[in-house]
Amino acid sequence: MWYSYANDPSSFMAIPLDKVKEILEENKKGKLPEKLEDFSYISEPKSDFENVVGQDDLTRFDNL
């Protein structure tokens, strides 16, 4: 399951279901975890996105 903080919605964490259930049980007892990152598989998803703005040349089609 993917989670993020309300004040940082762009940072996602993958937390396994058994850990989610453990956190929910602790929440019912009034205990909140300090950091969700302690329970996560991945702190942020990796992205292969590259910003290529300005790297395209309109003349690349001239020789077609």
C-alpha positions in Angstrom: 0.0 0.0 0.0 1.3 3.5 -0.8 1.1 6.3 1.7 2.3 9.9 2.0 2.2 12.6 4.6 -0.6 15.2 4.4 1.9 18.0 4.5 4.1 16.3 1.8 1.8 14.6 -0.7 4.5 14.2 -3.3 6.6 11.8 -1.3 5.2 8.3 -1.4 6.1 5.3 0.7 5.3 1.6 0.0 4.3 0.0 3.3 3.5 -3.8 3.5 0.0 -4.7 4.6 1.2 -6.5 7.8 3.0 -3.3 8.8 -0.1 -1.2 8.0 -2.2 -3.4 10.3 0.5 -3.1 13.0 0.4 0.7 12.8 -3.4 0.8 12.9 -3.4 -1.4 16.1 -0.9 1.0 17.7 -3.0 4.0 16.6 -6.0 2.5 18.4 -3.9 2.4 21.6 -3.0 6.1 21.1 0.6 5.4 19.9 1.6 7.1 16.7 4.8 6.2 14.8 7.6 8.8 14.6 8.3 8.2 11.0 6.4 6.1 8.4 9.7 5.6 6.6 10.7 3.1 9.3 8.0 0.8 8.0 8.4 1.4 4.2 10.0 -0.6 1.5 10.8 2.4 -0.6 11.0 6.0 0.7 10.4 7.5 -2.8 9.6 5.9 -6.1 12.4 6.2 -8.7 11.6 8.2 -11.8 13.3 7.9 -15.2 11.7 11.2 -16.2 14.1 13.7 -17.7 13.2 17.3 -18.4 14.0 17.7 -22.1 12.5 21.2 -22.5 14.6 23.1 -25.0 16.4 20.1 -26.3 14.2 19.5 -29.3 14.9 21.3 -32.5 12.1 22.0 -34.9 14.4 21.6 -37.9 14.8 17.9 -37.2 11.9 17.2 -39.6 13.4 19.2 -42.5 15.3 16.2 -43.9 12.4 13.8 -44.0 
